[in-house]
């Protein structure tokens, strides 16, 4: 039998710290603002965070699906084994009755 590893019962949290500089490819500065402030585009941040996080999410999804498949296969295997054993016992019992009555 395949040992079934326990599935995690929580969602992972984002632990990577992302700076504005990492998010922006050549951030624009607004002339006239103190210190040449950086304009942060929310859409660009959103896209970059999603692109950064999706590989980890996809990996986690694959792991969860693999665990689910393994658990399901283990349960199906046990069920099918029970059904096969019952069918074999029934067939042997019927053979014994047919042979013994002869």
Helices and strands as residue ranges (DSSP letters): H 20-23, H 42-100
